[in-house]
Amino acid sequence: MSERVARIDVYTITIPRETIYLGEARPGESVNERGYIVRRGNRTVYPTSDRTVVVRVETTSGVVGWGETYGIVTPGAVVSIVNDLLGPYLIGRDPRDVAVIHEDFYDFMRVRGYTGGFYLDALAAIDIALWDICGRLAGVPLVKLLGGQRHERLPAYISGLPKRTRDERATFAKSWQDKGFNSFKFASPVADDGVVAEMRTLREALGPEARIACDMHWAQTAEQAVSLIRAMEPHGLWFAEAPVHTEDAEGLAWVARNVSTAIAAGEEWRTVYDMVPRVAKRACGIVQPEMGHKGVTEFMRMGHYAQAHHLEMIPHATIGIGIFMAASLHASSALQAVTCHEYQHSIFEPNRRLLAGDMDCREGFYTLPTGPGLGVEPSEEALSLLQKHEA
């Protein structure tokens, strides 16, 4: 069967939010004219609306695959990379050569040292769309092409407690516990009374059996991180995420050696090559790949590398409209190293209307979408909101 890529289109979509990600602005934080806010707690910029980049790839026989990547800031950068560089080279390729295409496209920019950022995000969107096509051509869910389905359901943890006060955040967490969830993560930049007080209050509200993690948002020195983690440990800290600047691999390893809590990292990594030197230093016990930054090919390579080094894998999950979320669930369900998966309820729930398919998260567990490929595609409402960008 001769099958080739005939067309690729790239779109952006903007989805208003009722509450800014991580909650309302704190003192000293303000929204600028472009709709961005910089969080003082981690010096990182966020949009005040959900934004994402979606690609549509069509084959010569009319099979369509959907991919998605981050559009959180300057989505035009990803759009330009797809339209100006990658898209024209994708036309005419066999979509079933998905890993080969990924490697070829990665090599395009090798001599320029472009191993991350917007370039790899663009690769991720294309990679997801091609894997979607592979599943649709084969007539099977994507997970079946990735080695088989190991997990029928994936445990999910509640990520983010976007309320103004510590007591309100604890009450909010308890409301999710009452819905069947018993794993949680709070964000240190908006723990206004400090992470130790936040941890203590959550433990009191959720009881001794709940798992509670802290996302430290890359904001500490190694020494500061160790001090904070040790202070949270008496309250039963599940894991500490991103405790130091991502550049500080030595500091990450030093933190891991000097605390009892598992250290988690990897959301911002783009390829297995980011993982190798940190694993060599035993810098983390939990790996957190984000499908929207990596694509299926690199996500699976990282999962197998984690398994080979006896590491746990708990994927990160920004949502967009849900296309790369579906890809993450398929890949995670095929990997032995995966033990849990992030649930960004503040994005997943309001945006689920933008996705056609039966992907769900209920009573503490994700269920995979059914159907061939990803098992999802943009809903009619989403299609009406997509803004096309011509080459």
LOTORLUM-314628 format. One record per residue: x negated, y, z of N, C-alpha, C in turn; chain; residue in three letters. Coordinates in steps of 0.2 Angstrom, whole numbers, plus 5000, padded with zeros to 4 digits. Each point is the difference from the previous one (the first is absolute). Layout:
% residues N
nx  ny  nz  cax  cay  caz  cx  cy  cz  chain  res
X  Y  Z  X  Y  Z  X  Y  Z  A  ALA
...
% end
This chain:
% residues 391
nx  ny  nz  cax  cay  caz  cx  cy  cz  chain  res
4996  4994  5000  5004  5006  5000  4996  5006  5000  A  MET
5001  5004  4995  4996  5007  5000  5004  5005  5003  A  SER
4997  5003  5005  5003  5005  5004  4995  5006  5002  A  GLU
5002  5006  4998  4995  5005  5001  5004  5006  5003  A  ARG
4996  5005  5003  5003  5006  5003  5001  5005  4994  A  VAL
5007  5002  5000  5002  5004  4994  5000  5007  5002  A  ALA
5002  5001  5007  5001  5007  5002  4999  5001  5008  A  ARG
4998  5006  5002  4999  5001  5007  5003  5007  5001  A  ILE
5004  5001  5005  5002  5007  5002  4999  5001  5007  A  ASP
4999  5006  5002  4998  5002  5007  5005  5005  5002  A  VAL
5002  5000  5006  5005  5004  5003  4998  5002  5007  A  TYR
5003  5006  5002  5000  5002  5008  5007  5000  5002  A  THR
5001  4999  5007  5006  5001  5003  4999  5003  5007  A  ILE
5004  5005  5001  5000  5004  5006  5007  4998  5004  A  THR
4999  4998  5006  5006  4998  5004  5000  5004  5007  A  ILE
5005  5005  5001  5000  5004  5006  5000  4996  5006  A  PRO
4997  5002  5006  5000  4997  5006  5004  5004  5005  A  ARG
5004  4997  5004  5003  5004  5006  4995  5002  5005  A  GLU
4995  4995  5001  4995  5002  5006  4993  4999  4996  A  THR
4996  5005  5002  4993  4999  4997  4997  4994  5003  A  ILE
4996  4997  4995  4996  4994  5003  4996  5001  5006  A  TYR
5001  4996  5005  4997  5001  5007  5004  5005  5004  A  LEU
5005  5002  4998  5004  5004  5004  5000  5008  4998  A  GLY
5003  5004  5004  5000  5007  4998  4994  5003  5002  A  GLU
4999  5006  4997  4993  5004  5001  4999  5001  5007  A  ALA
4993  4999  5002  4998  5002  5006  4998  5007  5000  A  ARG
4998  5003  5006  4997  5007  5001  4994  5000  4996  A  PRO
5000  5005  4996  4994  5001  4995  5000  4997  4994  A  GLY
5006  4996  4998  5001  4997  4994  5005  5004  4996  A  GLU
4999  5001  4994  5005  5003  4996  5000  4997  4993  A  SER
5006  5001  4996  5001  4997  4993  4998  5006  4996  A  VAL
4996  4998  4995  4998  5006  4995  5004  5000  4994  A  ASN
4999  5004  4995  5004  5002  4995  5001  4994  4995  A  GLU
4995  4995  5000  5000  4994  4996  5004  4994  5004  A  ARG
5002  5001  5006  5003  4995  5003  4996  4995  5004  A  GLY
4994  5002  5002  4995  4996  5003  4999  5003  5008  A  TYR
4999  4995  5004  4998  5002  5007  4994  4996  5002  A  ILE
4996  5003  5004  4994  4997  5002  5001  4999  5008  A  VAL
4999  4993  5002  5001  4998  5006  4993  5002  5004  A  ARG
5001  5004  5006  4994  5002  5003  4997  4994  5004  A  ARG
5004  4995  5001  4997  4994  5004  4995  4996  4996  A  GLY
5001  5000  4993  4995  4996  4996  4997  5004  4994  A  ASN
5002  5006  5000  4998  5005  4994  5001  4997  4993  A  ARG
5006  4997  5000  5002  4997  4994  5006  5003  4997  A  THR
5001  5001  4993  5005  5003  4997  5006  4995  4998  A  VAL
5006  5002  5001  5006  4996  4998  5005  5004  4997  A  TYR
5004  4997  4995  5005  5004  4997  5006  4999  5004  A  PRO
5005  5005  5000  5006  5000  5003  5005  4996  4997  A  THR
4999  4998  4994  5005  4995  4996  4996  4994  4999  A  SER
5004  4995  4999  4996  4994  4997  4999  5000  4993  A  ASP
4994  4999  4998  4998  5000  4992  4997  4994  4998  A  ARG
5001  4998  4994  4997  4994  4998  4999  5000  4992  A  THR
4995  4996  4998  4999  4999  4993  5002  4993  4997  A  VAL
5004  5000  4995  5003  4994  4998  4998  4999  4992  A  VAL
4998  4994  4999  4998  4998  4993  5005  4995  4997  A  VAL
5001  5000  4994  5004  4995  4996  4996  4998  4995  A  ARG
4999  4993  4999  4996  4997  4995  5005  4995  4996  A  VAL
5000  5001  4994  5004  4996  4995  4996  4996  4995  A  GLU
5002  4994  4999  4996  4995  4996  5004  5000  4993  A  THR
4996  4997  4995  5003  5000  4993  5006  4996  5000  A  THR
5002  4995  5005  5006  4997  5000  5005  5003  5004  A  SER
4999  5006  5003  5005  5004  5003  5000  4999  5008  A  GLY
4995  4996  5002  5000  4998  5008  4997  5007  5003  A  VAL
5003  5002  5005  4998  5006  5004  4998  4998  5007  A  VAL
4994  5003  5002  4998  4999  5006  4999  5007  5004  A  GLY
5001  5000  5006  5000  5007  5004  4994  5000  5005  A  TRP
4997  5005  5000  4994  5001  5005  5001  5007  5004  A  GLY
4997  5000  5005  5000  5007  5004  4994  5001  5004  A  GLU
4998  5006  5001  4995  5002  5005  5001  5006  5003  A  THR
4995  5002  5004  5001  5006  5004  5001  5007  4996  A  TYR
5005  5004  5002  5000  5006  4997  5001  5006  5006  A  GLY
4997  4998  5005  5001  5004  5006  4997  5007  4999  A  ILE
4994  5000  4998  4997  5007  4998  4998  5000  4993  A  VAL
5000  5006  4997  4998  5001  4993  5002  4994  4995  A  THR
5006  4998  5000  5002  4994  4996  4998  5001  4992  A  PRO
4999  5006  4998  4998  5001  4993  4993  4997  4999  A  GLY
4996  4999  5005  4993  4997  4999  5001  4993  4997  A  ALA
5004  4996  5004  5001  4993  4997  5004  5000  4994  A  VAL
5005  5004  4999  5003  5001  4993  4995  5001  4994  A  VAL
4995  5005  5001  4996  5001  4995  4995  4994  4999  A  SER
4998  4997  5005  4995  4994  4999  5004  4995  4996  A  ILE
5006  4998  5001  5004  4995  4997  5001  5003  4992  A  VAL
5002  5006  4999  5002  5002  4994  4994  5001  4995  A  ASN
4995  5003  5003  4994  5002  4996  4995  4994  4999  A  ASP
4999  4996  5005  4995  4995  5000  5002  4993  4999  A  LEU
5004  4998  5005  5001  4993  5001  5006  4997  4995  A  LEU
5005  5004  5000  5006  4998  4995  4998  4998  4993  A  GLY
4996  5005  4997  4998  4998  4993  4996  4994  4999  A  PRO
4996  4998  5005  4996  4994  5000  5004  4994  5002  A  TYR
5006  5001  5003  5004  4994  5002  5004  4998  4994  A  LEU
5002  5004  4996  5004  4999  4994  4996  4994  4996  A  ILE
5004  4995  4998  4997  4995  4996  4997  4994  5004  A  GLY
4999  5001  5007  4997  4995  5004  5006  4994  5002  A  ARG
4998  4994  5001  5004  4995  5002  5001  5001  5008  A  ASP
5007  5001  5002  5001  5002  5007  4999  4994  5005  A  PRO
4999  4994  4997  4998  4995  5004  4993  5000  5002  A  ARG
4996  5004  4997  4993  5000  5002  4999  5006  5005  A  ASP
5004  4999  5005  5001  5006  5005  4994  5001  5004  A  VAL
4996  4995  5003  4994  5001  5003  4995  5002  4996  A  ALA
4999  4998  4994  4995  5002  4995  5001  5007  4998  A  VAL
5006  5002  4999  5001  5007  4999  4998  5005  5006  A  ILE
5002  4997  5006  4998  5004  5006  4992  5001  5000  A  HIS
4997  4995  4999  4992  5000  5000  4998  5005  4994  A  GLU
5003  4999  4994  4997  5004  4995  5001  5008  5002  A  ASP
5006  5001  5002  5002  5007  5002  4996  5003  5005  A  PHE
4998  4996  5005  4996  5002  5006  4993  5001  4997  A  TYR
4997  4997  4995  4994  5001  4998  4999  5006  4995  A  ASP
5006  5003  4998  5000  5006  4996  4996  5005  5003  A  PHE
5001  5001  5007  4997  5005  5004  4995  4999  5004  A  MET
4997  4994  4999  4995  4997  5005  4994  5005  5000  A  ARG
4997  5002  4994  4994  5004  5001  5001  5007  5003  A  VAL
5007  5002  5001  5001  5006  5003  5001  4999  5008  A  ARG
5000  4994  5002  5001  4999  5007  5007  5001  5002  A  GLY
5005  5000  4996  5007  5001  5001  5003  4994  5003  A  TYR
4999  4998  5006  5002  4993  5003  5006  5001  5004  A  THR
5003  5006  5000  5006  5001  5005  5005  5005  4998  A  GLY
5004  5003  5004  5004  5005  4999  5005  5000  4995  A  GLY
5001  5005  4996  5006  5000  4995  4999  4995  4995  A  PHE
4993  4999  4998  4999  4995  4995  5002  4993  5001  A  TYR
4999  4998  5006  5002  4993  5002  5007  5000  5002  A  LEU
5003  5005  5002  5008  5000  5001  5003  4999  4993  A  ASP
4997  5003  4995  5003  4999  4993  4999  4993  4998  A  ALA
4995  4997  5001  4999  4993  4998  5005  4996  5004  A  LEU
5001  5002  5006  5005  4996  5004  5007  5000  4997  A  ALA
5002  5005  4998  5007  5001  4997  5000  4995  4994  A  ALA
4995  5001  4996  5000  4995  4993  5000  4993  5002  A  ILE
4995  4998  5005  5000  4993  5002  5006  4997  5002  A  ASP
5004  5004  5005  5006  4998  5002  5005  4999  4994  A  ILE
5000  5004  4996  5005  5000  4994  4998  4993  4996  A  ALA
4994  4999  4999  4998  4994  4996  5002  4994  5003  A  LEU
4999  5000  5007  5002  4994  5004  5007  4999  5000  A  TRP
5004  5005  5000  5007  5000  4999  5002  4996  4993  A  ASP
4997  5002  4995  5001  4998  4994  4998  4992  4999  A  ILE
4994  4998  5004  4998  4993  5000  5006  4996  5003  A  CYS
5003  5002  5005  5005  4997  5004  5006  4999  4995  A  GLY
5002  5006  4997  5006  5000  4996  4999  4995  4994  A  ARG
4994  5000  4997  4999  4996  4994  5000  4992  5002  A  LEU
4998  4999  5006  5000  4993  5003  5006  4998  5003  A  ALA
5005  5005  5001  5006  4999  5003  5000  4998  5007  A  GLY
4995  5002  5004  4999  4998  5007  4998  5006  5004  A  VAL
5002  5000  5007  4998  5006  5004  4992  5000  5000  A  PRO
4998  5006  5001  4992  5002  5000  4997  4995  5005  A  LEU
5002  4999  5006  4997  4996  5005  4998  4993  4997  A  VAL
5004  4997  4996  4998  4994  4997  4994  5000  4995  A  LYS
4999  5006  4998  4994  5000  4995  4993  5002  5005  A  LEU
5001  5001  5006  4995  5002  5004  4998  4994  5005  A  LEU
5002  4994  4998  4998  4994  5004  5005  4997  5004  A  GLY
5006  5003  5000  5006  4997  5003  5002  5004  5006  A  GLY
5006  4998  5003  5003  5004  5005  4998  4997  5007  A  GLN
4996  5003  5004  4998  4997  5006  5005  5002  5006  A  ARG
5002  5006  4999  5005  5003  5005  5007  5001  4997  A  HIS
5005  4997  5003  5007  5001  4998  5002  5007  5002  A  GLU
4998  5002  5006  5001  5007  5003  4994  5003  5003  A  ARG
4999  5006  5000  4994  5003  5002  5002  5005  5006  A  LEU
4997  4998  5006  5001  5005  5006  4998  5007  4998  A  PRO
5005  5004  5003  4999  5008  4998  4999  5003  5007  A  ALA
4996  5006  5000  4999  5004  5005  5003  5007  4999  A  TYR
5003  5003  5004  5003  5007  5000  4994  5005  5000  A  ILE
4999  5004  4995  4995  5004  4999  5002  5008  5000  A  SER
4998  5003  5005  5002  5007  5001  5006  5001  5004  A  GLY
5000  5005  5004  5005  5002  5005  5002  5007  4999  A  LEU
5003  5003  4995  5000  5007  4998  5005  5004  5004  A  PRO
4999  5000  5007  5004  5004  5004  4995  5005  5004  A  LYS
5003  5005  5003  4996  5006  5002  4997  4999  5007  A  ARG
5003  4996  5004  4997  4999  5007  4998  4993  5001  A  THR
4996  4999  5005  4998  4993  5002  5006  4996  5002  A  ARG
5004  5002  5004  5006  4997  5002  5005  4998  4994  A  ASP
5000  5005  4996  5005  4999  4994  4997  4994  4996  A  GLU
4993  5000  4999  4997  4995  4996  5001  4993  5003  A  ARG
4999  5000  5007  5001  4993  5003  5007  4998  4999  A  ALA
5005  5004  5001  5007  4999  4999  5001  4997  4993  A  THR
4997  5004  4995  5001  4998  4993  4997  4993  4999  A  PHE
4994  4998  5003  4997  4994  4999  5005  4994  5003  A  ALA
5003  5002  5006  5004  4995  5003  5006  4999  4995  A  LYS
5002  5005  4997  5006  4999  4995  4998  4994  4995  A  SER
4994  5001  4998  4998  4995  4995  4999  4993  5003  A  TRP
4998  5000  5006  4999  4993  5004  5007  4997  5000  A  GLN
5005  5004  5001  5007  4997  5001  5002  4998  4993  A  ASP
4997  5002  4995  5002  4997  4993  4996  4994  4999  A  LYS
4996  4997  5004  4996  4994  4999  4993  5001  4998  A  GLY
4997  5006  5001  4993  5001  4998  4996  5000  5007  A  PHE
4994  4997  5000  4997  5000  5007  4992  5002  4999  A  ASN
4999  5003  4994  4993  5002  4999  5000  5008  4997  A  SER
4996  5004  5003  5000  5007  4999  4993  5003  4999  A  PHE
5000  5006  4996  4994  5004  5000  5001  5007  5000  A  LYS
4997  5004  5005  5001  5007  5000  4993  5003  4997  A  PHE
5001  5007  4999  4995  5004  4996  4997  5004  5005  A  ALA
4994  5000  5001  4996  5004  5005  5001  5008  4999  A  SER
5000  5002  4993  5000  5007  4999  5006  5004  5003  A  PRO
5006  4996  5001  5006  5003  5002  5002  4997  5007  A  VAL
4995  4997  5003  5001  4998  5007  4998  5006  5005  A  ALA
5004  5004  5000  4999  5007  5003  4997  5000  5007  A  ASP
5002  4995  5004  4997  5000  5007  4994  4995  5001  A  ASP
4997  4998  4994  4995  4996  5000  5002  4993  4999  A  GLY
4995  4996  4997  5002  4993  4998  5001  4995  5006  A  VAL
4996  5002  5006  5001  4996  5006  5007  5001  5003  A  VAL
5003  5006  5000  5007  5001  5003  5005  4997  4995  A  ALA
4998  5001  4993  5005  4997  4995  5000  4992  5001  A  GLU
4995  4997  5001  4999  4993  5000  5004  4998  5007  A  MET
4999  5003  5005  5003  4998  5007  5008  5001  4999  A  ARG
5002  5005  4997  5007  5001  5000  5003  4995  4995  A  THR
4997  4999  4995  5003  4994  4995  5000  4994  5004  A  LEU
4995  4998  5003  5000  4994  5004  5006  4999  5005  A  ARG
5001  5006  5003  5005  5000  5005  5007  4999  4997  A  GLU
5001  5003  4994  5006  4999  4997  5001  4994  4996  A  ALA
4995  4997  4998  5000  4994  4995  4999  4993  5004  A  LEU
4997  5001  5006  4999  4994  5004  4994  4996  4998  A  GLY
4998  4995  5004  4993  4997  5000  4999  4996  4993  A  PRO
5005  4998  4997  4999  4995  4994  4999  5004  4994  A  GLU
5002  5006  4999  5000  5004  4994  4992  5001  4998  A  ALA
4999  5000  4994  4993  5001  4997  5000  5008  4998  A  ARG
4995  5003  5003  5000  5007  4999  4993  5002  4997  A  ILE
4999  5003  4994  4994  5002  4997  5000  5007  5000  A  ALA
4993  5003  4999  4999  5007  4999  4997  5002  4994  A  CYS
5002  5004  4996  4997  5002  4994  4996  5006  5002  A  ASP
4994  5000  5000  4995  5005  5002  4998  5005  4994  A  MET
5002  4999  4994  5000  5004  4995  4993  5003  4998  A  HIS
4995  4996  5001  4993  5002  4998  4997  5006  5004  A  TRP
5003  5002  5005  4999  5007  5003  4995  5000  5006  A  ALA
4997  4995  5002  4995  5000  5005  4993  4998  4998  A  GLN
4995  5002  5005  4994  4997  4999  5000  4993  5003  A  THR
4995  4996  4999  5000  4993  5003  5000  5000  5008  A  ALA
4997  5005  5003  5000  5000  5007  5007  5002  5003  A  GLU
5003  5005  4996  5007  5002  5002  5005  4995  4999  A  GLN
4999  4996  4995  5005  4994  4998  4999  4995  5006  A  ALA
4994  4998  5002  4999  4995  5005  5003  5002  5006  A  VAL
4999  5006  5002  5003  5003  5006  5008  5000  5000  A  SER
5003  5002  4995  5007  5000  4999  5003  4993  5000  A  LEU
4997  4995  4996  5002  4993  5000  5000  4997  5006  A  ILE
4994  5001  5004  5000  4997  5007  5005  5002  5004  A  ARG
5002  5007  5000  5005  5002  5004  5007  4998  4999  A  ALA
5001  4998  4993  5006  4997  4998  5001  4993  5002  A  MET
4994  4996  5000  5000  4993  5001  5004  4997  5006  A  GLU
5000  5004  5006  5004  4997  5005  5007  5000  4999  A  PRO
5003  5003  4995  5007  5000  4999  5001  4995  4994  A  HIS
4995  4996  4998  5002  4995  4995  5000  5002  4993  A  GLY
4994  5003  4998  5000  5003  4993  4999  4994  4995  A  LEU
5004  5000  4995  5000  4994  4995  4994  5001  4995  A  TRP
5000  5006  4997  4994  5001  4996  4999  5008  4999  A  PHE
4994  5002  4999  4998  5007  4999  4998  5001  4993  A  ALA
5004  5004  4996  4999  5001  4993  4996  5006  4999  A  GLU
4995  4999  4995  4996  5006  4997  4998  5004  5006  A  ALA
4995  4998  5004  4998  5004  5006  4995  5005  4998  A  PRO
4996  4999  4995  4995  5005  4998  5001  5002  4993  A  VAL
4996  5006  4998  5000  5002  4993  4998  4994  4995  A  HIS
5004  4999  4994  4999  4995  4996  4993  4999  4998  A  THR
4996  5005  4999  4993  5000  4998  4995  4997  5005  A  GLU
5003  4999  5007  4995  4998  5005  5001  4993  5001  A  ASP
4997  4996  4996  5001  4992  5000  4996  4998  5006  A  ALA
4994  5003  5002  4996  4998  5006  5004  5002  5006  A  GLU
5003  5005  5000  5004  5002  5006  5006  4996  5001  A  GLY
5003  4997  4994  5006  4996  5001  4998  4993  5003  A  LEU
4994  4998  4998  4997  4994  5002  4999  5000  5008  A  ALA
4997  5006  5002  4998  5001  5007  5006  5000  5004  A  TRP
5006  5003  4998  5006  5000  5003  5002  4993  5001  A  VAL
5000  4996  4995  5003  4993  5000  4996  4996  5005  A  ALA
4993  5002  5001  4996  4996  5005  5001  5002  5007  A  ARG
5003  5006  5001  5000  5003  5007  5007  5000  5003  A  ASN
5005  4997  4997  5007  5000  5002  5003  4993  5000  A  VAL
5005  4999  5004  5003  4993  5000  5005  4999  4995  A  SER
5003  5006  4998  5006  5000  4995  4997  4999  4993  A  THR
5004  4997  4996  4999  4999  4993  5000  5007  4996  A  ALA
4995  5001  4996  4999  5006  4996  5003  4998  4993  A  ILE
5004  5005  4997  5003  4999  4994  4998  5005  4995  A  ALA
4999  4999  4994  4998  5005  4995  5001  4997  4993  A  ALA
5000  5005  4995  5000  4998  4993  5006  5003  4996  A  GLY
5004  5004  5003  5005  5003  4996  4998  5004  4994  A  GLU
4994  5004  5001  4998  5004  4995  4995  4997  4995  A  GLU
4998  4994  5002  4995  4996  4995  5004  4999  4994  A  TRP
4996  5000  4994  5003  4999  4994  4998  4993  4997  A  ARG
4995  4997  5002  4998  4994  4997  4996  4995  5005  A  THR
4999  4994  4998  4997  4995  5005  4993  5003  5001  A  VAL
4997  5004  4996  4993  5002  5001  5000  5005  5006  A  TYR
5005  5004  5001  5000  5004  5006  5000  4995  5007  A  ASP
5003  4994  4999  5001  4996  5006  4993  4996  5001  A  MET
4997  4998  4995  4994  4996  5001  4995  5002  5005  A  VAL
4997  5007  5000  4996  5002  5005  5002  5000  5007  A  PRO
5007  5002  5001  5003  5001  5006  5001  4993  5004  A  ARG
5002  4995  4995  5000  4993  5003  4993  4998  5002  A  VAL
4995  5001  4996  4994  4998  5002  4997  5003  5007  A  ALA
5003  5006  5002  4998  5003  5006  5005  4997  5006  A  LYS
5005  4996  4998  5006  4998  5004  5003  5006  5003  A  ARG
5002  5005  4996  5002  5006  5002  5008  5001  5002  A  ALA
5003  4994  4998  5007  5000  5001  5003  4993  5001  A  CYS
5005  4999  5004  5003  4993  5000  5006  4999  4996  A  GLY
5003  5006  4998  5006  5000  4996  4999  5005  4994  A  ILE
5002  4997  4994  4999  5004  4994  5007  5002  4998  A  VAL
5000  5006  4997  5007  5003  4999  5000  5003  4993  A  GLN
5000  4996  4995  5001  5002  4993  5006  5004  4998  A  PRO
5000  5005  4996  5006  5004  4998  5001  4998  4993  A  GLU
5005  4997  4998  5001  4998  4993  5000  5006  4995  A  MET
5003  5006  5002  5000  5005  4996  4993  5003  4998  A  GLY
4995  4999  5004  4993  5002  4998  4996  4994  4997  A  HIS
5003  4994  5000  4996  4995  4997  5002  4996  4994  A  LYS
5007  4999  5000  5003  4996  4995  4999  4992  5002  A  GLY
5003  4996  4997  5001  4993  5002  4993  4996  4999  A  VAL
4996  5002  4995  4994  4996  4999  4995  5002  5006  A  THR
4999  5006  5002  4995  5001  5005  5003  4998  5007  A  GLU
5007  5001  5001  5003  4998  5006  4999  4992  5001  A  PHE
5001  4996  4995  4999  4993  5001  4992  4999  5001  A  MET
4996  5003  4997  4993  4999  5001  4998  5002  5007  A  ARG
5003  5005  5003  4998  5002  5007  5003  4995  5005  A  MET
5006  4997  4998  5003  4995  5004  4996  4994  5001  A  GLY
4998  4998  4994  4996  4993  5000  4993  5002  5004  A  HIS
4997  5006  4999  4994  5001  5003  5001  5000  5008  A  TYR
5006  5003  5002  5002  5000  5007  5000  4993  5003  A  ALA
5004  4996  4996  5001  4993  5002  4993  4996  5001  A  GLN
4995  5001  4995  4994  4997  5000  4996  5002  5006  A  ALA
5001  5006  5003  4996  5003  5005  5004  5000  5007  A  HIS
5006  4996  5000  5004  4999  5006  5002  5006  5003  A  HIS
5003  5005  4995  5002  5006  5003  5008  5000  4999  A  LEU
5003  5003  5004  5008  5001  4999  5001  5006  4995  A  GLU
5006  4999  4997  5002  5005  4995  5007  5003  5002  A  MET
5001  5006  5001  5006  5003  5001  5001  5006  4995  A  ILE
5003  4999  4995  5000  5005  4994  5003  5007  5003  A  PRO
4997  5005  4997  5003  5007  5001  5006  5001  4995  A  HIS
5005  5004  5001  5005  5001  4995  5003  5007  5000  A  ALA
4997  5004  4996  5004  5006  4998  5005  4997  4995  A  THR
5006  5003  4999  5005  4997  4996  5001  5003  4993  A  ILE
5000  5007  4999  5002  5003  4993  5007  4998  4999  A  GLY
5002  4997  4994  5007  4998  4999  5001  4992  5002  A  ILE
4994  4997  5001  5000  4993  5002  4997  4995  4995  A  GLY
4998  5002  4994  4997  4996  4996  4993  4997  5002  A  ILE
4996  5004  5003  4993  4997  5002  5002  4997  5007  A  PHE
5005  5001  5003  5002  4997  5006  5002  4993  4999  A  MET
5004  4999  4995  5002  4993  4997  4993  4996  4998  A  ALA
4996  5003  4997  4993  4997  4998  4997  4998  5006  A  ALA
4999  5004  5005  4997  4998  5006  5003  4994  5004  A  SER
5007  5000  5000  5003  4994  5003  4999  4994  4996  A  LEU
5000  5000  4994  4998  4994  4996  4993  4998  5001  A  HIS
4995  5004  5000  4993  4998  5001  4999  4998  5007  A  ALA
5003  5003  5005  4999  4999  5007  5003  4993  5002  A  SER
5006  4998  4996  5003  4994  5001  4996  4994  4998  A  SER
4995  5001  4996  4996  4995  4997  4993  4999  5004  A  ALA
4999  5004  5005  4994  5000  5003  5000  4998  5007  A  LEU
4995  4995  5002  5000  4997  5006  4998  5005  5006  A  GLN
4996  5005  4998  4997  5004  5005  5005  5005  5002  A  ALA
5006  5001  4997  5005  5005  5002  5004  4998  5005  A  VAL
5000  5004  5006  5004  4998  5006  5006  5005  5001  A  THR
5000  5006  4997  5005  5005  5001  5000  5005  4995  A  CYS
5005  5004  4999  5000  5005  4995  5003  5006  5002  A  HIS
4997  5006  4999  5003  5006  5002  5006  5002  4997  A  GLU
5005  5003  5004  5006  5002  4998  5001  5007  5001  A  TYR
5000  5004  4995  5000  5007  5000  5008  5002  4999  A  GLN
5004  4999  5006  5007  5001  5000  5002  5007  4997  A  HIS
4996  5005  5002  5002  5007  4998  5000  5001  4993  A  SER
4997  4995  4996  5000  5001  4993  5004  4994  4996  A  ILE
4999  4994  5003  5003  4995  4997  5008  5000  5000  A  PHE
5003  5002  5006  5007  5000  5000  5003  5006  4996  A  GLU
4998  5006  5000  5003  5005  4996  4999  4999  4993  A  PRO
4994  4997  4998  4999  4999  4993  5002  4994  4997  A  ASN
5003  4995  5004  5002  4994  4997  5005  5000  4994  A  ARG
5004  5006  5000  5005  5001  4995  4997  5001  4993  A  ARG
4993  5001  5000  4997  5001  4994  4997  4994  4997  A  LEU
5001  4994  5003  4998  4994  4997  5005  4995  4999  A  LEU
5001  4997  4994  5004  4995  4999  4997  4993  5002  A  ALA
5003  4996  5004  4997  4994  5002  5002  4999  5008  A  GLY
4998  4994  5002  5002  4998  5007  4995  5000  5005  A  ASP
4994  5003  4999  4995  5001  5005  5003  5003  5006  A  MET
4998  4997  5006  5003  5003  5006  4996  4999  5006  A  ASP
5001  5003  5006  4997  4999  5006  5005  5001  5005  A  CYS
5001  4994  5004  5005  5000  5005  4998  4996  5006  A  ARG
5002  5002  5006  4999  4996  5006  4992  4997  5001  A  GLU
4996  5005  4998  4993  4999  5001  4996  4996  4994  A  GLY
5004  4999  4995  4997  4996  4994  5001  5003  4993  A  PHE
4995  5000  4996  5001  5001  4993  5003  4994  4996  A  TYR
5004  5001  4995  5002  4995  4995  4998  5002  4993  A  THR
4997  4995  4997  4997  5002  4993  5006  5001  4995  A  LEU
4999  5005  4995  5005  5000  4995  5000  4994  4996  A  PRO
5006  4998  4997  5000  4994  4996  5001  5002  4993  A  THR
4999  4996  4995  5000  5001  4993  4993  5000  4998  A  GLY
4999  5000  4993  4993  5000  4997  4996  5006  5001  A  PRO
4994  4999  5000  4995  5006  5001  5001  5002  5007  A  GLY
5000  5007  5000  5001  5003  5007  5007  4999  5003  A  LEU
5005  4999  4996  5006  4999  5002  5004  5007  5001  A  GLY
4997  5005  4999  5003  5007  5001  4998  5004  4993  A  VAL
5004  5005  5000  4999  5006  4995  5004  5006  5002  A  GLU
4998  5006  4997  5003  5006  5002  5008  4999  4999  A  PRO
5004  5003  5005  5007  5000  4999  5002  5005  4995  A  SER
5006  5000  4999  5003  5006  4995  4999  5007  5003  A  GLU
5000  5000  5007  4999  5007  5003  4993  5002  4999  A  GLU
4995  4995  5001  4993  5001  4999  4998  5002  4993  A  ALA
5003  4997  4995  4999  5001  4993  5002  5007  4999  A  LEU
5005  5003  5003  5003  5006  4998  4995  5006  5004  A  SER
4996  4998  5005  4996  5004  5003  4992  5000  4997  A  LEU
4999  4995  4996  4993  4999  4998  4998  5006  4995  A  LEU
4995  5003  5001  4998  5006  4996  4994  4997  4995  A  GLN
5001  4999  4994  4995  4998  4995  4995  5005  4999  A  LYS
4994  4997  4999  4994  5004  4998  4997  4997  4994  A  HIS
5000  5004  4994  4997  4998  4994  4993  5001  5000  A  GLU
4997  4996  4996  4992  5000  4999  4998  5007  4997  A  ALA
% end
